[in-house]
Amino acid sequence: MPLATIDLPSLGEILKDSPGWLDEAVDTAEASRIIGFPVCTLHTWRSRGEGPPFLKIGPRSVRYQRRTLFQWLAERQRRNTADDGGDHG
């Protein structure tokens, strides 16, 4: 049985309709969906000073900008498993 095709808008289309979309701050649950890691992992990373940068709005309010999440993911893109991310020329 073939999978259904979902017609998703391109990033360009999203930004045309909502120019500030990338800079909107999202909650931890939405950040979790964007980067594909569980909410509890984001909590752990924050407490250890790891993971994507976040905004601390108040004593109990944390947000992530979409742009920052996408940049964080892009910085981890590799061509093979031996690639540690350093500049190899």
C-alpha positions, 0 to 999 in steps of 0.5 A: 500500500503506497504512502499518502503524499503530503503537500507541504509548503516550502520554507519560501512560501511560509516566509512569504506568508509569515515573514517572522515565522523563523524568529518566533519563539516556541515552547519546549514541546514544539522545539522537541517536534522540530529537532526530533528529540524528546522534551526530557532530553531538552530539559537535561541538555539545558541543565547541563549547558548542552543542546540548542540555545534557548531563551529564559523568559522567567523563572519557569518559562523557556522558549526556543527560536525556530531559526536557532533550532534549524541552525543548531541542526544544520551545524550537526550535519555530517557526510559520514560517521567519521566526520567530527565536524572539524574543518578538514580542508 
